[in-house]
């Protein structure tokens, strides 16, 4: 019997780069244009038009102001915070998508439970730690500045990263460093304004304890994850890490992210580095070990066909640690897969389409 033709339905924000690039990949693979179900429809409780046999892809809500207001509540989309409310609404929406797909005879590509864990830094860190994946040591649970300092003292840590439990794109992430004599330094993209914390494209430094305490206290109610600030390796005078996209359990794409400050996110002034230079510096054995760590991290989410892994290459390039995993970590336009690998010559979206088709028995 001839297998059925594949038809994707994508839950996303219409017009966002992600569903546009995914649609390009579908057409390149000979598939029909995917149907896009707006996140706003899901969040408003509207009927979801899934059909029998549909392959349902869940993508990021993106930067849509209407979806953000439905997830976090009304307010300036540039504000920092509201992560706990966002997470409750988001995970409820994931369950609704899953139930609607099942009732319609469609299949969600991936696992909504995995996505929910990846969007809680505390849960994902604990899952990887339990599986033996190298991760930065976490501090005891913290909820404000006072508990952070207590946890730092108890662990003997002077340099830590403090992250909102449900944040993304480095929103609200703070790199904190203390020194004898009461000195303190906090580096973050969060701007303290009279109207509260706001995301900024400029990374800034706070140098007084009062400022740092206000910053951490403002972030605390939404939940925090604090971990050791691990020293990154450098290339070309800039520290770097790797975003590695693991597809079907196999590392397929990677980009080097370099920076002169602790955050390597490209929208915060980070720049793409030369992957070939990093591979040569690591050597074949080092590169294989780095990719093995990424594969092991992705294996903690076995029902997810794609996991974006943020890999720290530590000082002197002798060891590695996974600082985060990303359910929607595949937005790397024009980046093609490793030479000789299954994604050679194709981007992250085409590689995923191929992997899904191969695993489902559907045809183009």
C-alpha positions in Angstrom: 0.0 0.0 0.0 1.3 3.5 -0.9 1.9 5.5 2.3 -0.2 8.7 2.6 1.1 12.1 1.5 2.3 14.2 4.4 0.4 17.3 5.4 1.7 19.6 8.1 -0.3 21.9 10.2 1.9 24.4 12.1 0.8 26.2 15.3 2.7 29.5 15.0 2.4 33.2 14.5 1.4 33.9 10.9 4.0 35.8 9.0 6.7 35.1 11.6 10.1 33.9 10.2 9.7 30.5 11.7 6.6 29.3 9.9 7.7 31.0 6.7 11.0 29.2 6.7 9.3 25.9 7.6 6.9 26.4 4.7 9.9 27.0 2.4 11.4 23.7 3.6 8.1 21.8 3.0 7.9 23.1 -0.6 11.5 22.2 -1.2 10.7 18.7 -0.1 7.8 18.5 -2.5 5.1 18.8 0.2 2.0 21.1 0.1 2.0 24.4 1.9 1.5 23.8 5.6 -1.7 25.2 7.2 -0.8 27.7 9.9 -3.0 27.8 13.1 -2.4 31.1 14.9 -1.3 30.9 18.5 -3.9 33.5 19.3 -6.6 31.1 18.2 -5.3 28.5 20.5 -5.0 30.9 23.4 -8.5 32.3 22.8 -10.0 28.7 23.0 -11.1 28.6 19.3 -11.7 25.4 17.5 -8.5 24.0 16.1 -8.8 22.8 12.5 -6.8 19.6 12.7 -7.6 16.8 10.3 -7.1 13.1 10.3 -3.5 12.2 9.4 -2.2 15.8 10.0 1.3 16.1 11.3 1.0 19.0 13.8 4.2 21.0 14.4 4.2 23.3 17.4 6.4 26.4 16.9 7.2 29.4 19.0 4.6 32.1 19.6 7.3 34.5 18.4 7.2 38.2 19.2 3.5 38.7 18.5 2.2 41.4 20.9 -1.4 39.9 20.9 -0.1 36.4 21.8 2.2 37.9 24.4 -0.8 39.7 26.1 -2.8 36.5 26.1 0.1 34.6 27.7 1.5 37.2 30.2 -1.4 39.6 30.5 -1.8 43.1 29.1 1.3 45.3 29.2 4.3 46.5 27.4 5.7 43.6 25.4 9.2 44.8 26.2 8.7 44.3 29.9 10.7 41.7 31.8 8.6 39.4 34.0 5.3 37.6 33.9 7.1 34.4 33.2 5.1 32.3 35.7 1.8 33.4 34.2 3.2 32.9 30.7 4.2 29.4 31.6 0.9 28.4 33.0 -1.0 29.7 29.9 1.6 28.2 27.6 1.5 24.7 29.1 -2.3 24.8 29.2 -2.3 25.6 25.5 0.1 22.8 24.8 -2.2 20.3 26.5 -5.2 21.7 24.5 -3.3 21.3 21.2 -2.3 17.7 22.1 -5.9 16.8 23.1 -7.4 18.4 19.9 -4.9 16.7 17.7 -5.6 13.3 19.3 -9.4 13.8 19.0 -9.0 14.7 15.3 -6.8 11.7 14.4 -3.8 14.0 13.9 -0.4 13.5 15.4 1.7 16.1 17.2 5.3 16.0 16.0 7.1 15.9 19.3 5.9 15.8 22.9 4.2 18.6 24.8 5.6 17.3 28.1 9.1 17.6 26.8 8.4 21.2 25.6 7.0 22.1 29.0 10.2 20.8 30.8 12.5 22.6 28.4 10.7 25.8 29.2 11.4 25.4 32.9 15.2 25.8 33.5 14.9 24.2 36.9 13.2 21.0 35.6 15.4 20.7 32.5 18.6 21.2 34.5 17.5 18.5 37.0 16.6 16.1 34.2 20.0 16.4 32.5 21.9 16.2 35.8 20.0 13.0 36.7 21.0 11.6 33.3 24.7 12.3 33.8 24.9 15.2 31.3 27.5 17.8 32.4 25.7 20.9 33.5 26.9 23.9 35.6 26.3 23.2 39.3 23.0 24.7 40.5 22.7 26.6 43.7 20.0 25.9 46.3 16.6 27.3 45.3 16.5 31.1 45.5 13.6 33.5 45.3 15.1 36.9 46.0 18.4 38.7 46.6 18.8 37.7 50.2 18.3 34.0 49.4 20.7 34.3 46.5 23.5 35.6 48.7 22.8 32.9 51.2 23.0 30.2 48.5 26.2 31.7 47.1 27.8 31.7 50.5 26.7 28.2 51.2 28.1 26.9 47.9 31.3 29.0 48.1 30.4 30.7 44.8 31.4 34.3 43.9 30.3 34.2 40.2 26.8 32.9 39.3 24.2 33.2 36.5 20.7 34.0 37.7 18.0 33.1 35.2 14.3 33.5 35.2 12.9 30.0 35.4 10.7 30.4 32.3 12.6 33.1 30.3 14.0 33.0 26.8 16.4 35.1 24.7 18.4 36.1 27.8 15.4 38.2 29.1 16.1 38.9 32.7 19.3 36.8 32.9 21.9 38.3 35.3 25.5 37.5 35.6 26.5 38.3 39.2 30.0 38.6 40.5 31.0 39.4 44.1 34.4 40.3 45.5 35.9 41.0 49.0 35.1 44.4 50.5 31.4 44.2 49.5 32.1 44.8 45.8 29.5 43.5 43.4 28.9 43.5 39.7 25.7 42.5 37.8 25.6 42.3 34.0 22.3 42.0 32.3 20.1 43.3 29.4 17.4 44.2 31.8 17.0 48.0 32.2 15.7 49.3 35.4 13.1 52.0 34.7 10.5 53.9 36.7 7.9 51.5 35.2 9.8 48.4 36.1 12.3 46.2 34.2 12.4 46.4 30.5 14.3 44.4 27.9 17.1 46.3 26.2 19.3 45.5 23.2 22.2 47.0 25.3 23.9 45.0 27.9 24.5 47.1 31.0 26.4 46.8 34.3 25.1 47.5 37.8 27.7 48.1 40.5 25.9 48.8 43.8 24.3 46.3 46.1 21.1 48.3 46.2 20.7 48.1 42.5 21.5 44.4 42.2 19.2 43.6 45.1 16.4 45.5 43.5 17.0 43.7 40.2 17.0 40.2 41.7 14.0 41.0 43.9 12.1 42.2 40.9 12.8 38.9 39.1 12.2 36.6 42.0 8.4 36.3 42.1 8.4 34.5 38.7 10.8 31.8 39.9 14.6 31.8 39.5 17.3 29.3 38.6 20.9 30.1 39.8 24.0 28.2 38.7 27.8 28.5 38.7 29.2 31.0 36.1 31.5 28.7 34.2 34.5 30.2 32.4 34.1 30.0 28.7 36.8 29.4 26.2 37.7 32.2 23.7 38.4 32.6 20.1 39.7 35.8 18.4 39.7 37.6 21.8 36.0 36.9 22.4 34.4 34.3 24.6 32.1 31.8 22.8 29.6 29.0 23.1 27.8 26.8 20.6 24.2 26.5 19.6 23.9 22.9 18.4 20.7 21.7 16.7 20.1 18.0 17.4 17.7 16.4 14.9 16.5 12.8 15.4 19.1 12.3 18.1 22.0 13.4 15.9 23.8 16.8 16.1 23.2 18.3 12.6 23.9 22.0 12.7 25.9 24.3 14.9 26.7 28.0 15.1 29.4 29.7 17.2 28.2 32.6 19.2 30.9 35.0 20.4 30.8 38.0 22.7 32.8 40.5 24.8 30.3 40.2 27.6 28.7 37.1 29.4 25.6 36.9 27.1 26.4 35.5 23.7 22.9 36.0 22.2 23.2 37.5 18.7 20.5 40.1 19.3 22.5 41.4 22.3 25.6 42.2 20.2 27.0 38.7 19.9 28.5 37.7 16.6 28.7 34.5 14.7 32.2 32.9 14.9 34.0 30.6 12.6 32.9 27.0 13.2 35.9 25.6 11.3 38.3 27.5 13.6 36.6 26.0 16.7 36.6 22.5 15.3 40.3 22.7 14.5 41.0 24.1 18.0 39.0 21.2 19.6 40.6 18.6 17.4 38.7 15.5 16.2 38.4 13.9 19.7 37.3 17.2 21.3 34.7 17.8 18.7 33.4 14.3 18.9 33.1 14.7 22.7 31.3 18.0 22.3 28.7 16.5 19.9 28.3 13.5 22.2 27.4 15.8 25.1 24.8 17.5 22.9 23.4 14.2 21.8 23.1 13.0 25.4 21.4 16.3 26.4 18.9 15.8 23.6 18.3 12.2 24.6 16.8 13.5 27.8 13.9 14.6 25.7 13.4 11.4 23.6 10.1 12.2 22.1 11.3 15.6 20.7 12.5 15.4 17.1 14.6 18.6 17.5 16.4 20.0 20.5 18.5 23.1 20.5 21.5 22.7 22.8 23.5 25.6 24.2 26.9 24.1 24.8 29.6 25.8 26.9 33.2 25.1 25.8 35.0 25.6 29.0 38.3 27.2 29.7 41.3 25.7 27.7 38.7 23.8 25.6 39.1 20.6 27.7 35.6 20.1 28.9 32.0 21.0 28.2 28.7 21.8 29.9 25.2 22.3 28.7 23.8 25.5 30.0 20.3 25.3 28.4 18.1 23.3 26.0 15.6 24.9 23.7 12.4 23.5 22.3 12.4 26.2 19.5 16.1 26.5 19.1 16.2 25.9 15.3 15.9 29.5 14.0 19.3 29.7 12.3 18.5 31.0 8.8 20.8 29.9 5.9 22.8 27.6 8.1 23.3 24.2 6.5 24.2 20.9 8.2 27.6 19.4 8.9 29.5 18.1 5.8 29.1 14.4 5.5 26.1 14.4 7.8 22.4 13.7 7.1 21.7 17.4 7.0 24.5 18.4 4.7 23.4 21.1 2.3 20.0 21.8 4.0 18.9 24.1 6.7 17.4 23.1 10.1 13.8 23.1 8.8 14.4 20.9 5.7 16.4 18.5 7.9 13.5 18.2 10.3 11.0 17.7 7.5 13.1 14.9 6.1 13.5 13.3 9.6 9.7 13.4 10.2 8.9 11.9 6.9 11.5 9.1 7.4 10.1 8.3 10.8 6.4 8.5 9.9 6.5 6.5 6.7 4.7 9.3 4.9 5.7 10.4 1.5 6.3 13.7 -0.2 
